Amino acid sequence: MSDKTVSAGAYFLGPKSENASWLRSEFQAVLDRWFDWRRALFADDPSPLPEQVRLSPDFLAEREIMAQRVRELTELMAGEVPKYTPRYIGHMVSELSVPALLGHFATLLHNPNNTSRDVARVSGRVEDEAIAMLAGMVGYDPAAAQGHFTSGGTLANFEGVWRARYRMDHCLSLGLCIAERSGKPLDPVASAHMDWSRFSELAAAHDISEAKLRAASSVLGNPFEIAARISEASGRDWRGPVLLVPGNKHFSWLKAANVFGLGEEAFWPVALDAQGRLSLPALNAAIARAHSDGRPVLAVISVAGTTEAGEIDPVDAVCDRLDEYRQSGLHIWHHVDAAWGGFLCAMLGGDAEDRLEAGARSALKAIRRANSVTLDPHKLGYVPYSCGAFLVRDRDSYANSLFAAPYIDRAAANDRWMMTLEGSRSGAGAAAVWLTGKTLTFGPDRFGRIMAGTIDSRVFFSRALRDGNPLVRLLEPADSNIVCFSLARPGDTLSEANARTARAFAGFVPDPAFSVSRTVLAAENYGEMINTHVVGYDGVVDAPTLVLIRCVFMNPFWENEDFRAALMPEFLARLETHIN
Ligand SMILES: *Cc1c(COP(=O)(O)O)cnc(C)c1O
């Protein structure tokens, strides 16, 4: 691409289907090639559907029924939430990109199942290439990184926990075997936090067989019996590992603690600072507390772009801290949940990155240092559902379900069925990402330019909102492209402000003019941030939660001046109506 910047409008259908005739011809071309492909293959086979059959009255009647039902469905869908319009600023979805739609559709017709190359000869390769593109975007070495597409961010987060647990379980099994054989006490924290090279070294030095390791694994064996052995060998009751997740976490992390059988007790929320981001002192304290309790840290999670307000945790500072632990031999798994903010990495390395605050910028740049990362192409990637992605920095970190150590070359490395939590997986999402990468490219001048536009839209909207209504109290800082605000008079109590905000939100719900969403922050996690927010209007904190109206800016057409000029005054007018 020689163009310095992208014409974003060419990559979306347009709110009035402006690009319809071009898109229709592309869909038609995709269909025609698919028809031709079928005709050309096995061209000498007889046709079971000759013309006289296809034109028979029975045949035509069946077609008529199908056509009616198709019309019925499409008419039904006309009642669907209109998420394509810039008036939709509710949840993390908007207009789909044209390459994503075409990539998805073209692949859907071939229906590949990426679980195995046996049924996805081409699609499996497309997935590899698409994963390499995303790896490059987040700063991983595309040649070393591995990963796959998932049904969404939740499953990608589960994949991270699965890998972290795989490594920890192996290391702890080895530590236990060595302690039992040598009679020296087991230090579960030190053992659980070895890395693979130390693991191989020790396994070889002590000549521990795979059978022995298997018998000491709490994933393969009886976890209660293994726990008793660990307690015995360490001279201390074994209480299992903990999962450290910032208090801004997505619900998927609690689900993970639940599903992986850690017990919700093992899910330790890390306190947030006044900006709503993971607090480093709190993280330090949590790690120290876990270790002094004799409990290893299964993984530290940081979030790049929270679901509530788009905040970006200080991923760089977390990496620095974990590097210090690494110096003393403690390798703590670090997973970045970048389901929302991961695509903002496309801005890095160009002028566009200036749109990000310095902190957010260095946090996004540090994702490359983490063991694994979750992305959600079906959010800021403008790709159809369901499409999440899980990536790891290197091959060792990808190891899972097979018990064999990662240095043993896996026989079917080309097949993903044993590397994924999910079984059958559509190749459509991978292809949608692939075609996006081939056209928009995930670099700063093109895809990154669209991301920068979403941040510009957020800035425009929050300023216009603040200047347009004296009751608007913006939640600050906003690290990405989400605007959250409450509605308060000076001196209001938090409960008065909450009631007014909730009332205004309730007014928006049946209002077809705009779709917004609502979020409620709990003082339990967001105490400092809520305090700062309420102090901003000389208010009084008398409630345990903060109610906010939330507007998500991902629609590329919010950048358009005419749209802004038409929509902003209308939004302010609707807000005014709904407040009263
Ligand atoms: C959306 C989101 C998830 C979950 O992703 P799904 O695709 O809905 O499963 C996880 N973490 C964060 C930060 C998210 O924004």
The ligand as a MOL file (V3000), in Angstrom:
LIG
                    3D

  0  0  0     0  0            999 V3000
M  V30 BEGIN CTAB
M  V30 COUNTS 15 15 0 0 0
M  V30 BEGIN ATOM
M  V30 1 C -15.4970 -8.7360 26.0990 0
M  V30 2 C -14.4450 -9.0250 27.0760 0
M  V30 3 C -14.1650 -10.3330 27.4710 0
M  V30 4 C -15.0010 -11.5080 27.0350 0
M  V30 5 O -15.0680 -11.6660 25.6820 0
M  V30 6 P -16.2430 -12.4270 24.9460 0
M  V30 7 O -15.8380 -12.3130 23.5450 0
M  V30 8 O -17.5110 -11.7080 25.2670 0
M  V30 9 O -16.2530 -13.8230 25.4430 0
M  V30 10 C -13.1170 -10.5400 28.3430 0
M  V30 11 N -12.3770 -9.5180 28.8010 0
M  V30 12 C -12.6230 -8.2380 28.4490 0
M  V30 13 C -11.7610 -7.1460 28.9900 0
M  V30 14 C -13.6620 -7.9450 27.5670 0
M  V30 15 O -13.9020 -6.6790 27.2100 0
M  V30 END ATOM
M  V30 BEGIN BOND
M  V30 1 1 1 2
M  V30 2 1 2 3
M  V30 3 2 2 14
M  V30 4 1 3 4
M  V30 5 2 3 10
M  V30 6 1 4 5
M  V30 7 1 5 6
M  V30 8 2 6 7
M  V30 9 1 6 8
M  V30 10 1 6 9
M  V30 11 1 10 11
M  V30 12 2 11 12
M  V30 13 1 12 13
M  V30 14 1 12 14
M  V30 15 1 14 15
M  V30 END BOND
M  V30 END CTAB
M  END
